[in-house]
Amino acid sequence: MNEFEDSLLLRVEQAERAVRRAVEQQDEYAAEVHGADLANLRRLAAEHGVAVGAHEEG
């Protein structure tokens, strides 16, 4: 893996945790914001051929 892939996968993991945390706290706005960030990161990963896990987005 290269630095780009490592960084992207780390950001995906962070966004997934942020979505879960927001859902647990019943913060709909934060869940939407972090969910959109997660979707963008997954799109970016797909465009560059980086495989990311298919975790739930909340």
PDBQT receptor file of N, H, CA, C and O in Angstrom, charges set to zero:
ATOM      1  N   MET A   1       0.833  -1.181   0.000  1.00  0.00    +0.000 N 
ATOM      2  CA  MET A   1       0.000   0.000   0.000  1.00  0.00    +0.000 C 
ATOM      3  C   MET A   1       0.875   1.241   0.000  1.00  0.00    +0.000 C 
ATOM      4  O   MET A   1       1.966   1.249   0.569  1.00  0.00    +0.000 OA
ATOM      5  N   ASN A   2       0.389   2.272  -0.636  1.00  0.00    +0.000 N 
ATOM      6  H   ASN A   2      -0.498   2.266  -1.098  1.00  0.00    +0.000 HD
ATOM      7  CA  ASN A   2       1.140   3.514  -0.640  1.00  0.00    +0.000 C 
ATOM      8  C   ASN A   2       0.533   4.503   0.358  1.00  0.00    +0.000 C 
ATOM      9  O   ASN A   2      -0.497   4.229   0.975  1.00  0.00    +0.000 OA
ATOM     10  N   GLU A   3       1.171   5.627   0.501  1.00  0.00    +0.000 N 
ATOM     11  H   GLU A   3       2.007   5.850   0.000  1.00  0.00    +0.000 HD
ATOM     12  CA  GLU A   3       0.738   6.626   1.482  1.00  0.00    +0.000 C 
ATOM     13  C   GLU A   3      -0.679   7.129   1.204  1.00  0.00    +0.000 C 
ATOM     14  O   GLU A   3      -1.448   7.355   2.138  1.00  0.00    +0.000 OA
ATOM     15  N   PHE A   4      -1.028   7.306  -0.067  1.00  0.00    +0.000 N 
ATOM     16  H   PHE A   4      -0.404   7.122  -0.826  1.00  0.00    +0.000 HD
ATOM     17  CA  PHE A   4      -2.379   7.758  -0.425  1.00  0.00    +0.000 C 
ATOM     18  C   PHE A   4      -3.422   6.758   0.064  1.00  0.00    +0.000 C 
ATOM     19  O   PHE A   4      -4.409   7.144   0.691  1.00  0.00    +0.000 OA
ATOM     20  N   GLU A   5      -3.207   5.477  -0.221  1.00  0.00    +0.000 N 
ATOM     21  H   GLU A   5      -2.405   5.164  -0.731  1.00  0.00    +0.000 HD
ATOM     22  CA  GLU A   5      -4.155   4.440   0.194  1.00  0.00    +0.000 C 
ATOM     23  C   GLU A   5      -4.258   4.361   1.711  1.00  0.00    +0.000 C 
ATOM     24  O   GLU A   5      -5.355   4.269   2.263  1.00  0.00    +0.000 OA
ATOM     25  N   ASP A   6      -3.110   4.397   2.382  1.00  0.00    +0.000 N 
ATOM     26  H   ASP A   6      -2.219   4.471   1.934  1.00  0.00    +0.000 HD
ATOM     27  CA  ASP A   6      -3.113   4.352   3.850  1.00  0.00    +0.000 C 
ATOM     28  C   ASP A   6      -3.918   5.508   4.427  1.00  0.00    +0.000 C 
ATOM     29  O   ASP A   6      -4.743   5.318   5.321  1.00  0.00    +0.000 OA
ATOM     30  N   SER A   7      -3.676   6.690   3.916  1.00  0.00    +0.000 N 
ATOM     31  H   SER A   7      -3.006   6.845   3.189  1.00  0.00    +0.000 HD
ATOM     32  CA  SER A   7      -4.371   7.881   4.403  1.00  0.00    +0.000 C 
ATOM     33  C   SER A   7      -5.863   7.804   4.121  1.00  0.00    +0.000 C 
ATOM     34  O   SER A   7      -6.680   8.149   4.975  1.00  0.00    +0.000 OA
ATOM     35  N   LEU A   8      -6.213   7.359   2.943  1.00  0.00    +0.000 N 
ATOM     36  H   LEU A   8      -5.549   7.078   2.249  1.00  0.00    +0.000 HD
ATOM     37  CA  LEU A   8      -7.618   7.258   2.564  1.00  0.00    +0.000 C 
ATOM     38  C   LEU A   8      -8.350   6.236   3.434  1.00  0.00    +0.000 C 
ATOM     39  O   LEU A   8      -9.459   6.497   3.900  1.00  0.00    +0.000 OA
ATOM     40  N   LEU A   9      -7.738   5.087   3.652  1.00  0.00    +0.000 N 
ATOM     41  H   LEU A   9      -6.837   4.875   3.274  1.00  0.00    +0.000 HD
ATOM     42  CA  LEU A   9      -8.361   4.060   4.490  1.00  0.00    +0.000 C 
ATOM     43  C   LEU A   9      -8.516   4.539   5.934  1.00  0.00    +0.000 C 
ATOM     44  O   LEU A   9      -9.514   4.236   6.588  1.00  0.00    +0.000 OA
ATOM     45  N   LEU A  10      -7.543   5.274   6.420  1.00  0.00    +0.000 N 
ATOM     46  H   LEU A  10      -6.732   5.520   5.889  1.00  0.00    +0.000 HD
ATOM     47  CA  LEU A  10      -7.639   5.834   7.767  1.00  0.00    +0.000 C 
ATOM     48  C   LEU A  10      -8.804   6.818   7.855  1.00  0.00    +0.000 C 
ATOM     49  O   LEU A  10      -9.569   6.797   8.818  1.00  0.00    +0.000 OA
ATOM     50  N   ARG A  11      -8.932   7.673   6.850  1.00  0.00    +0.000 N 
ATOM     51  H   ARG A  11      -8.310   7.689   6.068  1.00  0.00    +0.000 HD
ATOM     52  CA  ARG A  11     -10.028   8.648   6.839  1.00  0.00    +0.000 C 
ATOM     53  C   ARG A  11     -11.383   7.962   6.750  1.00  0.00    +0.000 C 
ATOM     54  O   ARG A  11     -12.348   8.418   7.364  1.00  0.00    +0.000 OA
ATOM     55  N   VAL A  12     -11.468   6.869   5.991  1.00  0.00    +0.000 N 
ATOM     56  H   VAL A  12     -10.684   6.499   5.492  1.00  0.00    +0.000 HD
ATOM     57  CA  VAL A  12     -12.721   6.110   5.909  1.00  0.00    +0.000 C 
ATOM     58  C   VAL A  12     -13.070   5.549   7.286  1.00  0.00    +0.000 C 
ATOM     59  O   VAL A  12     -14.213   5.655   7.731  1.00  0.00    +0.000 OA
ATOM     60  N   GLU A  13     -12.093   4.956   7.954  1.00  0.00    +0.000 N 
ATOM     61  H   GLU A  13     -11.165   4.869   7.593  1.00  0.00    +0.000 HD
ATOM     62  CA  GLU A  13     -12.336   4.409   9.298  1.00  0.00    +0.000 C 
ATOM     63  C   GLU A  13     -12.792   5.502  10.261  1.00  0.00    +0.000 C 
ATOM     64  O   GLU A  13     -13.713   5.293  11.051  1.00  0.00    +0.000 OA
ATOM     65  N   GLN A  14     -12.151   6.662  10.195  1.00  0.00    +0.000 N 
ATOM     66  H   GLN A  14     -11.404   6.832   9.554  1.00  0.00    +0.000 HD
ATOM     67  CA  GLN A  14     -12.523   7.773  11.079  1.00  0.00    +0.000 C 
ATOM     68  C   GLN A  14     -13.939   8.246  10.790  1.00  0.00    +0.000 C 
ATOM     69  O   GLN A  14     -14.702   8.530  11.713  1.00  0.00    +0.000 OA
ATOM     70  N   ALA A  15     -14.291   8.330   9.520  1.00  0.00    +0.000 N 
ATOM     71  H   ALA A  15     -13.671   8.098   8.770  1.00  0.00    +0.000 HD
ATOM     72  CA  ALA A  15     -15.638   8.771   9.149  1.00  0.00    +0.000 C 
ATOM     73  C   ALA A  15     -16.681   7.748   9.585  1.00  0.00    +0.000 C 
ATOM     74  O   ALA A  15     -17.762   8.121  10.041  1.00  0.00    +0.000 OA
ATOM     75  N   GLU A  16     -16.366   6.463   9.450  1.00  0.00    +0.000 N 
ATOM     76  H   GLU A  16     -15.488   6.160   9.080  1.00  0.00    +0.000 HD
ATOM     77  CA  GLU A  16     -17.297   5.420   9.902  1.00  0.00    +0.000 C 
ATOM     78  C   GLU A  16     -17.539   5.524  11.404  1.00  0.00    +0.000 C 
ATOM     79  O   GLU A  16     -18.674   5.415  11.868  1.00  0.00    +0.000 OA
ATOM     80  N   ARG A  17     -16.465   5.735  12.156  1.00  0.00    +0.000 N 
ATOM     81  H   ARG A  17     -15.543   5.823  11.779  1.00  0.00    +0.000 HD
ATOM     82  CA  ARG A  17     -16.617   5.894  13.610  1.00  0.00    +0.000 C 
ATOM     83  C   ARG A  17     -17.431   7.137  13.939  1.00  0.00    +0.000 C 
ATOM     84  O   ARG A  17     -18.265   7.112  14.844  1.00  0.00    +0.000 OA
ATOM     85  N   ALA A  18     -17.196   8.217  13.217  1.00  0.00    +0.000 N 
ATOM     86  H   ALA A  18     -16.518   8.238  12.483  1.00  0.00    +0.000 HD
ATOM     87  CA  ALA A  18     -17.927   9.460  13.465  1.00  0.00    +0.000 C 
ATOM     88  C   ALA A  18     -19.417   9.286  13.190  1.00  0.00    +0.000 C 
ATOM     89  O   ALA A  18     -20.253   9.809  13.927  1.00  0.00    +0.000 OA
ATOM     90  N   VAL A  19     -19.749   8.554  12.131  1.00  0.00    +0.000 N 
ATOM     91  H   VAL A  19     -19.070   8.130  11.532  1.00  0.00    +0.000 HD
ATOM     92  CA  VAL A  19     -21.163   8.287  11.822  1.00  0.00    +0.000 C 
ATOM     93  C   VAL A  19     -21.785   7.466  12.943  1.00  0.00    +0.000 C 
ATOM     94  O   VAL A  19     -22.866   7.796  13.432  1.00  0.00    +0.000 OA
ATOM     95  N   ARG A  20     -21.108   6.398  13.351  1.00  0.00    +0.000 N 
ATOM     96  H   ARG A  20     -20.230   6.130  12.954  1.00  0.00    +0.000 HD
ATOM     97  CA  ARG A  20     -21.641   5.558  14.436  1.00  0.00    +0.000 C 
ATOM     98  C   ARG A  20     -21.838   6.361  15.720  1.00  0.00    +0.000 C 
ATOM     99  O   ARG A  20     -22.861   6.229  16.392  1.00  0.00    +0.000 OA
ATOM    100  N   ARG A  21     -20.862   7.187  16.054  1.00  0.00    +0.000 N 
ATOM    101  H   ARG A  21     -20.031   7.295  15.508  1.00  0.00    +0.000 HD
ATOM    102  CA  ARG A  21     -20.945   8.008  17.260  1.00  0.00    +0.000 C 
ATOM    103  C   ARG A  21     -22.130   8.968  17.184  1.00  0.00    +0.000 C 
ATOM    104  O   ARG A  21     -22.869   9.123  18.157  1.00  0.00    +0.000 OA
ATOM    105  N   ALA A  22     -22.311   9.604  16.040  1.00  0.00    +0.000 N 
ATOM    106  H   ALA A  22     -21.711   9.478  15.250  1.00  0.00    +0.000 HD
ATOM    107  CA  ALA A  22     -23.420  10.546  15.867  1.00  0.00    +0.000 C 
ATOM    108  C   ALA A  22     -24.763   9.838  15.979  1.00  0.00    +0.000 C 
ATOM    109  O   ALA A  22     -25.697  10.362  16.586  1.00  0.00    +0.000 OA
ATOM    110  N   VAL A  23     -24.861   8.653  15.397  1.00  0.00    +0.000 N 
ATOM    111  H   VAL A  23     -24.103   8.228  14.903  1.00  0.00    +0.000 HD
ATOM    112  CA  VAL A  23     -26.105   7.882  15.477  1.00  0.00    +0.000 C 
ATOM    113  C   VAL A  23     -26.382   7.490  16.928  1.00  0.00    +0.000 C 
ATOM    114  O   VAL A  23     -27.510   7.611  17.404  1.00  0.00    +0.000 OA
ATOM    115  N   GLU A  24     -25.353   7.023  17.623  1.00  0.00    +0.000 N 
ATOM    116  H   GLU A  24     -24.436   6.924  17.236  1.00  0.00    +0.000 HD
ATOM    117  CA  GLU A  24     -25.514   6.648  19.033  1.00  0.00    +0.000 C 
ATOM    118  C   GLU A  24     -25.979   7.829  19.877  1.00  0.00    +0.000 C 
ATOM    119  O   GLU A  24     -26.749   7.663  20.824  1.00  0.00    +0.000 OA
ATOM    120  N   GLN A  25     -25.505   9.020  19.527  1.00  0.00    +0.000 N 
ATOM    121  H   GLN A  25     -24.880   9.155  18.759  1.00  0.00    +0.000 HD
ATOM    122  CA  GLN A  25     -25.861  10.228  20.273  1.00  0.00    +0.000 C 
ATOM    123  C   GLN A  25     -27.145  10.870  19.742  1.00  0.00    +0.000 C 
ATOM    124  O   GLN A  25     -27.567  11.925  20.214  1.00  0.00    +0.000 OA
ATOM    125  N   GLN A  26     -27.749  10.219  18.763  1.00  0.00    +0.000 N 
ATOM    126  H   GLN A  26     -27.406   9.362  18.380  1.00  0.00    +0.000 HD
ATOM    127  CA  GLN A  26     -28.983  10.701  18.136  1.00  0.00    +0.000 C 
ATOM    128  C   GLN A  26     -28.830  12.115  17.571  1.00  0.00    +0.000 C 
ATOM    129  O   GLN A  26     -29.748  12.932  17.636  1.00  0.00    +0.000 OA
ATOM    130  N   ASP A  27     -27.657  12.376  17.021  1.00  0.00    +0.000 N 
ATOM    131  H   ASP A  27     -26.911  11.712  16.968  1.00  0.00    +0.000 HD
ATOM    132  CA  ASP A  27     -27.363  13.668  16.398  1.00  0.00    +0.000 C 
ATOM    133  C   ASP A  27     -27.531  13.505  14.887  1.00  0.00    +0.000 C 
ATOM    134  O   ASP A  27     -26.589  13.151  14.179  1.00  0.00    +0.000 OA
ATOM    135  N   GLU A  28     -28.736  13.769  14.412  1.00  0.00    +0.000 N 
ATOM    136  H   GLU A  28     -29.502  14.057  14.987  1.00  0.00    +0.000 HD
ATOM    137  CA  GLU A  28     -29.053  13.540  13.000  1.00  0.00    +0.000 C 
ATOM    138  C   GLU A  28     -28.208  14.401  12.067  1.00  0.00    +0.000 C 
ATOM    139  O   GLU A  28     -27.771  13.936  11.014  1.00  0.00    +0.000 OA
ATOM    140  N   TYR A  29     -27.981  15.648  12.449  1.00  0.00    +0.000 N 
ATOM    141  H   TYR A  29     -28.336  16.026  13.304  1.00  0.00    +0.000 HD
ATOM    142  CA  TYR A  29     -27.193  16.542  11.598  1.00  0.00    +0.000 C 
ATOM    143  C   TYR A  29     -25.765  16.009  11.440  1.00  0.00    +0.000 C 
ATOM    144  O   TYR A  29     -25.257  15.909  10.324  1.00  0.00    +0.000 OA
ATOM    145  N   ALA A  30     -25.124  15.670  12.556  1.00  0.00    +0.000 N 
ATOM    146  H   ALA A  30     -25.536  15.752  13.464  1.00  0.00    +0.000 HD
ATOM    147  CA  ALA A  30     -23.753  15.156  12.497  1.00  0.00    +0.000 C 
ATOM    148  C   ALA A  30     -23.700  13.845  11.712  1.00  0.00    +0.000 C 
ATOM    149  O   ALA A  30     -22.755  13.609  10.959  1.00  0.00    +0.000 OA
ATOM    150  N   ALA A  31     -24.703  13.001  11.887  1.00  0.00    +0.000 N 
ATOM    151  H   ALA A  31     -25.470  13.192  12.499  1.00  0.00    +0.000 HD
ATOM    152  CA  ALA A  31     -24.741  11.742  11.144  1.00  0.00    +0.000 C 
ATOM    153  C   ALA A  31     -24.812  12.009   9.643  1.00  0.00    +0.000 C 
ATOM    154  O   ALA A  31     -24.145  11.332   8.859  1.00  0.00    +0.000 OA
ATOM    155  N   GLU A  32     -25.612  12.987   9.243  1.00  0.00    +0.000 N 
ATOM    156  H   GLU A  32     -26.153  13.536   9.880  1.00  0.00    +0.000 HD
ATOM    157  CA  GLU A  32     -25.712  13.343   7.818  1.00  0.00    +0.000 C 
ATOM    158  C   GLU A  32     -24.393  13.900   7.293  1.00  0.00    +0.000 C 
ATOM    159  O   GLU A  32     -23.939  13.525   6.211  1.00  0.00    +0.000 OA
ATOM    160  N   VAL A  33     -23.783  14.794   8.062  1.00  0.00    +0.000 N 
ATOM    161  H   VAL A  33     -24.151  15.099   8.940  1.00  0.00    +0.000 HD
ATOM    162  CA  VAL A  33     -22.520  15.411   7.637  1.00  0.00    +0.000 C 
ATOM    163  C   VAL A  33     -21.430  14.353   7.500  1.00  0.00    +0.000 C 
ATOM    164  O   VAL A  33     -20.741  14.293   6.482  1.00  0.00    +0.000 OA
ATOM    165  N   HIS A  34     -21.275  13.524   8.523  1.00  0.00    +0.000 N 
ATOM    166  H   HIS A  34     -21.835  13.572   9.351  1.00  0.00    +0.000 HD
ATOM    167  CA  HIS A  34     -20.236  12.493   8.477  1.00  0.00    +0.000 C 
ATOM    168  C   HIS A  34     -20.569  11.416   7.443  1.00  0.00    +0.000 C 
ATOM    169  O   HIS A  34     -19.671  10.847   6.823  1.00  0.00    +0.000 OA
ATOM    170  N   GLY A  35     -21.852  11.143   7.262  1.00  0.00    +0.000 N 
ATOM    171  H   GLY A  35     -22.581  11.605   7.766  1.00  0.00    +0.000 HD
ATOM    172  CA  GLY A  35     -22.260  10.187   6.237  1.00  0.00    +0.000 C 
ATOM    173  C   GLY A  35     -21.917  10.677   4.838  1.00  0.00    +0.000 C 
ATOM    174  O   GLY A  35     -21.489   9.896   3.987  1.00  0.00    +0.000 OA
ATOM    175  N   ALA A  36     -22.105  11.972   4.601  1.00  0.00    +0.000 N 
ATOM    176  H   ALA A  36     -22.452  12.606   5.292  1.00  0.00    +0.000 HD
ATOM    177  CA  ALA A  36     -21.749  12.548   3.302  1.00  0.00    +0.000 C 
ATOM    178  C   ALA A  36     -20.240  12.498   3.094  1.00  0.00    +0.000 C 
ATOM    179  O   ALA A  36     -19.770  12.199   1.996  1.00  0.00    +0.000 OA
ATOM    180  N   ASP A  37     -19.485  12.789   4.145  1.00  0.00    +0.000 N 
ATOM    181  H   ASP A  37     -19.867  13.031   5.036  1.00  0.00    +0.000 HD
ATOM    182  CA  ASP A  37     -18.033  12.703   4.066  1.00  0.00    +0.000 C 
ATOM    183  C   ASP A  37     -17.609  11.273   3.743  1.00  0.00    +0.000 C 
ATOM    184  O   ASP A  37     -16.736  11.050   2.904  1.00  0.00    +0.000 OA
ATOM    185  N   LEU A  38     -18.231  10.312   4.413  1.00  0.00    +0.000 N 
ATOM    186  H   LEU A  38     -18.940  10.493   5.094  1.00  0.00    +0.000 HD
ATOM    187  CA  LEU A  38     -17.927   8.902   4.174  1.00  0.00    +0.000 C 
ATOM    188  C   LEU A  38     -18.248   8.508   2.735  1.00  0.00    +0.000 C 
ATOM    189  O   LEU A  38     -17.466   7.801   2.098  1.00  0.00    +0.000 OA
ATOM    190  N   ALA A  39     -19.370   8.951   2.227  1.00  0.00    +0.000 N 
ATOM    191  H   ALA A  39     -20.005   9.525   2.744  1.00  0.00    +0.000 HD
ATOM    192  CA  ALA A  39     -19.742   8.644   0.840  1.00  0.00    +0.000 C 
ATOM    193  C   ALA A  39     -18.716   9.224  -0.134  1.00  0.00    +0.000 C 
ATOM    194  O   ALA A  39     -18.342   8.570  -1.108  1.00  0.00    +0.000 OA
ATOM    195  N   ASN A  40     -18.264  10.444   0.129  1.00  0.00    +0.000 N 
ATOM    196  H   ASN A  40     -18.567  10.975   0.920  1.00  0.00    +0.000 HD
ATOM    197  CA  ASN A  40     -17.258  11.064  -0.737  1.00  0.00    +0.000 C 
ATOM    198  C   ASN A  40     -15.935  10.309  -0.681  1.00  0.00    +0.000 C 
ATOM    199  O   ASN A  40     -15.281  10.118  -1.706  1.00  0.00    +0.000 OA
ATOM    200  N   LEU A  41     -15.547   9.883   0.508  1.00  0.00    +0.000 N 
ATOM    201  H   LEU A  41     -16.079  10.039   1.340  1.00  0.00    +0.000 HD
ATOM    202  CA  LEU A  41     -14.306   9.122   0.643  1.00  0.00    +0.000 C 
ATOM    203  C   LEU A  41     -14.404   7.782  -0.078  1.00  0.00    +0.000 C 
ATOM    204  O   LEU A  41     -13.446   7.352  -0.722  1.00  0.00    +0.000 OA
ATOM    205  N   ARG A  42     -15.548   7.125   0.024  1.00  0.00    +0.000 N 
ATOM    206  H   ARG A  42     -16.326   7.474   0.546  1.00  0.00    +0.000 HD
ATOM    207  CA  ARG A  42     -15.736   5.845  -0.682  1.00  0.00    +0.000 C 
ATOM    208  C   ARG A  42     -15.723   6.044  -2.194  1.00  0.00    +0.000 C 
ATOM    209  O   ARG A  42     -15.180   5.216  -2.925  1.00  0.00    +0.000 OA
ATOM    210  N   ARG A  43     -16.314   7.132  -2.660  1.00  0.00    +0.000 N 
ATOM    211  H   ARG A  43     -16.755   7.804  -2.065  1.00  0.00    +0.000 HD
ATOM    212  CA  ARG A  43     -16.290   7.433  -4.091  1.00  0.00    +0.000 C 
ATOM    213  C   ARG A  43     -14.857   7.659  -4.553  1.00  0.00    +0.000 C 
ATOM    214  O   ARG A  43     -14.439   7.140  -5.588  1.00  0.00    +0.000 OA
ATOM    215  N   LEU A  44     -14.108   8.440  -3.777  1.00  0.00    +0.000 N 
ATOM    216  H   LEU A  44     -14.447   8.862  -2.936  1.00  0.00    +0.000 HD
ATOM    217  CA  LEU A  44     -12.711   8.703  -4.103  1.00  0.00    +0.000 C 
ATOM    218  C   LEU A  44     -11.908   7.403  -4.136  1.00  0.00    +0.000 C 
ATOM    219  O   LEU A  44     -11.082   7.198  -5.025  1.00  0.00    +0.000 OA
ATOM    220  N   ALA A  45     -12.154   6.542  -3.173  1.00  0.00    +0.000 N 
ATOM    221  H   ALA A  45     -12.825   6.709  -2.450  1.00  0.00    +0.000 HD
ATOM    222  CA  ALA A  45     -11.461   5.251  -3.138  1.00  0.00    +0.000 C 
ATOM    223  C   ALA A  45     -11.787   4.435  -4.386  1.00  0.00    +0.000 C 
ATOM    224  O   ALA A  45     -10.890   3.859  -5.002  1.00  0.00    +0.000 OA
ATOM    225  N   ALA A  46     -13.049   4.383  -4.755  1.00  0.00    +0.000 N 
ATOM    226  H   ALA A  46     -13.777   4.851  -4.255  1.00  0.00    +0.000 HD
ATOM    227  CA  ALA A  46     -13.454   3.621  -5.938  1.00  0.00    +0.000 C 
ATOM    228  C   ALA A  46     -12.806   4.180  -7.201  1.00  0.00    +0.000 C 
ATOM    229  O   ALA A  46     -12.372   3.424  -8.070  1.00  0.00    +0.000 OA
ATOM    230  N   GLU A  47     -12.741   5.494  -7.297  1.00  0.00    +0.000 N 
ATOM    231  H   GLU A  47     -13.093   6.108  -6.591  1.00  0.00    +0.000 HD
ATOM    232  CA  GLU A  47     -12.138   6.121  -8.479  1.00  0.00    +0.000 C 
ATOM    233  C   GLU A  47     -10.658   5.782  -8.611  1.00  0.00    +0.000 C 
ATOM    234  O   GLU A  47     -10.109   5.793  -9.713  1.00  0.00    +0.000 OA
ATOM    235  N   HIS A  48     -10.013   5.481  -7.483  1.00  0.00    +0.000 N 
ATOM    236  H   HIS A  48     -10.459   5.472  -6.588  1.00  0.00    +0.000 HD
ATOM    237  CA  HIS A  48      -8.581   5.189  -7.494  1.00  0.00    +0.000 C 
ATOM    238  C   HIS A  48      -8.277   3.713  -7.258  1.00  0.00    +0.000 C 
ATOM    239  O   HIS A  48      -7.124   3.336  -7.048  1.00  0.00    +0.000 OA
ATOM    240  N   GLY A  49      -9.318   2.880  -7.296  1.00  0.00    +0.000 N 
ATOM    241  H   GLY A  49     -10.254   3.186  -7.467  1.00  0.00    +0.000 HD
ATOM    242  CA  GLY A  49      -9.115   1.448  -7.170  1.00  0.00    +0.000 C 
ATOM    243  C   GLY A  49      -8.689   0.992  -5.786  1.00  0.00    +0.000 C 
ATOM    244  O   GLY A  49      -8.033  -0.039  -5.641  1.00  0.00    +0.000 OA
ATOM    245  N   VAL A  50      -9.061   1.757  -4.771  1.00  0.00    +0.000 N 
ATOM    246  H   VAL A  50      -9.594   2.594  -4.889  1.00  0.00    +0.000 HD
ATOM    247  CA  VAL A  50      -8.728   1.387  -3.395  1.00  0.00    +0.000 C 
ATOM    248  C   VAL A  50      -9.932   0.675  -2.791  1.00  0.00    +0.000 C 
ATOM    249  O   VAL A  50     -11.020   1.244  -2.707  1.00  0.00    +0.000 OA
ATOM    250  N   ALA A  51      -9.734  -0.564  -2.372  1.00  0.00    +0.000 N 
ATOM    251  H   ALA A  51      -8.849  -1.026  -2.440  1.00  0.00    +0.000 HD
ATOM    252  CA  ALA A  51     -10.826  -1.347  -1.790  1.00  0.00    +0.000 C 
ATOM    253  C   ALA A  51     -11.052  -0.914  -0.348  1.00  0.00    +0.000 C 
ATOM    254  O   ALA A  51     -10.123  -0.873   0.458  1.00  0.00    +0.000 OA
ATOM    255  N   VAL A  52     -12.302  -0.593  -0.041  1.00  0.00    +0.000 N 
ATOM    256  H   VAL A  52     -13.057  -0.626  -0.697  1.00  0.00    +0.000 HD
ATOM    257  CA  VAL A  52     -12.680  -0.269   1.337  1.00  0.00    +0.000 C 
ATOM    258  C   VAL A  52     -13.772  -1.238   1.757  1.00  0.00    +0.000 C 
ATOM    259  O   VAL A  52     -14.522  -1.744   0.921  1.00  0.00    +0.000 OA
ATOM    260  N   GLY A  53     -13.857  -1.492   3.048  1.00  0.00    +0.000 N 
ATOM    261  H   GLY A  53     -13.248  -1.081   3.727  1.00  0.00    +0.000 HD
ATOM    262  CA  GLY A  53     -14.880  -2.395   3.562  1.00  0.00    +0.000 C 
ATOM    263  C   GLY A  53     -16.261  -1.829   3.333  1.00  0.00    +0.000 C 
ATOM    264  O   GLY A  53     -16.443  -0.614   3.248  1.00  0.00    +0.000 OA
ATOM    265  N   ALA A  54     -17.228  -2.711   3.234  1.00  0.00    +0.000 N 
ATOM    266  H   ALA A  54     -17.080  -3.698   3.303  1.00  0.00    +0.000 HD
ATOM    267  CA  ALA A  54     -18.624  -2.304   3.015  1.00  0.00    +0.000 C 
ATOM    268  C   ALA A  54     -19.344  -2.255   4.350  1.00  0.00    +0.000 C 
ATOM    269  O   ALA A  54     -20.281  -3.017   4.586  1.00  0.00    +0.000 OA
ATOM    270  N   HIS A  55     -18.904  -1.352   5.225  1.00  0.00    +0.000 N 
ATOM    271  H   HIS A  55     -18.143  -0.733   5.033  1.00  0.00    +0.000 HD
ATOM    272  CA  HIS A  55     -19.525  -1.201   6.536  1.00  0.00    +0.000 C 
ATOM    273  C   HIS A  55     -20.783  -0.366   6.414  1.00  0.00    +0.000 C 
ATOM    274  O   HIS A  55     -20.974   0.371   5.447  1.00  0.00    +0.000 OA
ATOM    275  N   GLU A  56     -21.633  -0.497   7.415  1.00  0.00    +0.000 N 
ATOM    276  H   GLU A  56     -21.478  -1.095   8.201  1.00  0.00    +0.000 HD
ATOM    277  CA  GLU A  56     -22.856   0.305   7.439  1.00  0.00    +0.000 C 
ATOM    278  C   GLU A  56     -22.501   1.762   7.673  1.00  0.00    +0.000 C 
ATOM    279  O   GLU A  56     -21.516   2.084   8.337  1.00  0.00    +0.000 OA
ATOM    280  N   GLU A  57     -23.329   2.634   7.111  1.00  0.00    +0.000 N 
ATOM    281  H   GLU A  57     -24.130   2.372   6.571  1.00  0.00    +0.000 HD
ATOM    282  CA  GLU A  57     -23.110   4.062   7.268  1.00  0.00    +0.000 C 
ATOM    283  C   GLU A  57     -23.960   4.642   8.368  1.00  0.00    +0.000 C 
ATOM    284  O   GLU A  57     -23.949   5.857   8.566  1.00  0.00    +0.000 OA
ATOM    285  N   GLY A  58     -24.687   3.833   9.084  1.00  0.00    +0.000 N 
ATOM    286  H   GLY A  58     -24.696   2.846   8.923  1.00  0.00    +0.000 HD
ATOM    287  CA  GLY A  58     -25.488   4.341  10.182  1.00  0.00    +0.000 C 
ATOM    288  C   GLY A  58     -26.883   4.148   9.860  1.00  0.00    +0.000 C 
ATOM    289  O   GLY A  58     -27.755   4.506  10.651  1.00  0.00    +0.000 OA
TER     290      GLY A  58
